[in-house]
Amino acid sequence: MKKSEKPTFQNVVLTKWPEIQVKGKKVTPEQANRIIFTSIGCEPHLYSNDNQFEAMIKGITIDNFDFAIFKDTEKGKEFIKENPHMEHFYGFEYLDLSYKIASCYIGGNVAWMDWDGTIEYYGHNIGKWPSVGDVLNELTMFAYLFPFLDMSVQLMSGENVEDETYPVIEYTVKNGKVTYDVEPSGKLFSQKRDDDDLDEKILRGKGHIPYAEFIKRKNDFEKNLSGKLEALLNEDSLA
């Protein structure tokens, strides 16, 4: 975007690794578990620094929401009609929460939502070469599935390690809808991420939750979801 141009959604261009900042109202641990597992799909790609853990979860599938199936239902067709930009959405990429289960990241299991329902995230990049449309699509799906979500998401003009960055777009998720502002007034968080305990994090573990905890959370998710998927295909949400 040229400096002389007035910002619009279409001409907001993101950098290769833009920082993401997220701030929202805390949800319940049960809701957090549901959101985290929904985001990783039916055939999750989970990686850690522990070969044994990866071998144990290899090929695991989850009874989960499948957008490809949903979009062909009557309710799905109505959803696409109301949100035509979602026609080619098939899953979460930039906002998926698989890192809360397993991660190769040296800093540990970090993501924009924690298991206790806390929504607070800054000092990390969202991923490689996102577009404002990619992020809008993923937030639209989250908002639709979980209308109780109330949060703001900003993408910065540069990476988390750069100084003097500023938000180039801010999305607001509330009441099942997503709006955006291409001229945000300021950052959600002005402070930098504290990496003083990075060495401790590296020594603490291998980047994943315990296998038994993973199975319990997965079973709780699938048990909670049974019936809700069918309801979603008809008239309800995953709330």
SVG drawing of the C-alpha trace seen along z (x, -y; Angstrom):
<svg xmlns="http://www.w3.org/2000/svg" viewBox="-32 -11 51 56">
<polyline fill="none" stroke="black" stroke-width="0.4" points="0.0,0.0 1.3,-3.4 1.6,-6.0 -0.8,-8.3 -3.5,-5.7 -6.3,-5.5 -6.2,-2.1 -8.8,0.4 -9.2,4.1 -8.2,4.9 -4.9,2.9 -3.6,4.0 -0.5,5.9 1.1,8.0 4.8,8.8 6.2,12.3 6.0,13.0 3.7,10.3 3.3,10.3 -0.1,11.1 -1.7,9.7 -4.9,11.2 -6.8,10.0 -10.2,11.2 -12.6,12.1 -11.7,15.3 -13.8,18.4 -14.4,21.5 -11.9,24.4 -14.5,26.6 -15.1,24.0 -11.3,23.7 -10.9,27.4 -13.7,27.4 -12.2,24.5 -8.6,25.9 -9.6,29.3 -12.1,28.0 -9.2,25.9 -6.9,28.9 -9.4,30.7 -10.2,34.4 -6.6,35.5 -4.4,33.2 -0.7,32.6 1.0,32.6 4.7,32.3 7.0,32.1 10.6,32.7 9.7,36.1 9.8,39.0 8.1,41.4 5.1,39.0 4.9,38.5 4.9,42.3 2.0,42.7 -0.2,40.1 0.7,40.9 -2.4,41.5 -4.8,40.5 -8.1,39.1 -10.7,37.0 -14.4,37.0 -14.5,33.3 -16.3,30.6 -15.6,31.0 -16.3,27.8 -16.2,29.8 -19.3,31.8 -20.9,28.8 -20.8,26.6 -23.0,29.1 -25.8,29.0 -28.7,26.6 -27.3,24.6 -23.9,24.7 -25.2,23.3 -27.0,20.5 -23.7,19.8 -21.8,19.5 -24.5,17.3 -24.1,14.9 -20.3,15.3 -19.3,15.8 -15.6,15.4 -15.8,18.7 -16.5,20.7 -13.0,22.1 -12.3,22.4 -11.4,25.9 -9.6,25.6 -7.6,23.5 -4.0,22.7 -2.8,19.5 -5.0,19.6 -5.1,23.3 -4.3,24.1 -2.4,27.3 0.6,25.8 -1.3,26.2 -1.0,29.9 2.4,30.3 5.0,28.0 8.6,28.0 8.9,24.3 11.8,23.7 9.7,21.4 7.2,24.1 3.4,24.6 2.3,21.1 -0.9,20.1 -3.5,17.4 -5.7,19.3 -4.7,21.3 -6.3,24.4 -7.8,22.3 -9.6,20.1 -7.3,17.1 -7.1,15.2 -4.0,13.1 -1.2,13.3 1.6,11.0 5.3,11.2 4.8,14.0 4.4,14.1 1.2,15.5 2.9,17.5 4.4,17.2 2.8,15.0 -0.7,14.7 -3.3,12.4 -5.9,10.3 -8.5,12.5 -7.0,15.7 -7.3,14.4 -10.8,13.1 -11.9,16.5 -10.5,18.3 -12.0,15.8 -15.4,16.0 -15.4,19.7 -14.4,19.4 -17.1,16.7 -19.8,18.8 -18.9,22.0 -18.4,20.2 -20.5,17.1 -19.5,16.5 -16.0,15.5 -15.3,11.8 -11.9,10.8 -9.7,8.4 -7.0,9.6 -4.3,7.3 -1.7,7.9 1.4,5.7 3.4,4.0 6.4,6.2 7.8,9.1 7.7,9.4 11.5,8.7 11.2,5.4 10.9,2.1 8.4,-0.7 5.8,1.7 2.2,0.7 -1.1,2.5 -2.2,2.5 -5.6,4.2 -7.7,5.1 -10.5,7.7 -13.2,7.8 -15.0,11.1 -18.2,10.6 -21.7,12.1 -20.9,14.6 -19.7,12.0 -16.4,10.5 -15.7,6.8 -12.4,5.1 -10.7,1.7 -7.9,1.0 -6.8,-2.1 -6.5,-0.8 -5.8,-3.4 -2.9,-1.5 -1.5,1.8 -3.4,4.2 -0.1,4.7 2.8,2.3 5.2,4.5 7.7,7.0 7.5,10.7 9.6,11.7 12.1,14.4 14.0,14.4 12.9,17.9 13.5,19.3 16.4,21.6 14.1,23.0 11.4,23.6 13.8,25.5 14.9,27.7 11.4,28.2 10.0,30.5 9.8,31.8 7.1,29.5 3.9,31.4 1.3,32.1 1.4,35.6 0.0,38.3 -2.6,39.4 -3.8,35.7 -4.1,35.5 -6.3,38.7 -8.4,37.5 -8.9,34.0 -9.6,35.7 -12.2,38.0 -13.8,35.2 -14.0,33.2 -15.6,36.0 -18.0,36.8 -19.1,33.2 -19.3,32.9 -21.5,35.9 -24.9,34.6 -23.6,31.1 -22.3,31.7 -25.8,32.9 -27.3,29.9 -24.9,27.6 -25.9,29.1 -29.5,28.2 -30.0,25.2 -27.5,24.8 -23.9,23.7 -21.1,25.4 -21.6,23.0"/>
</svg>
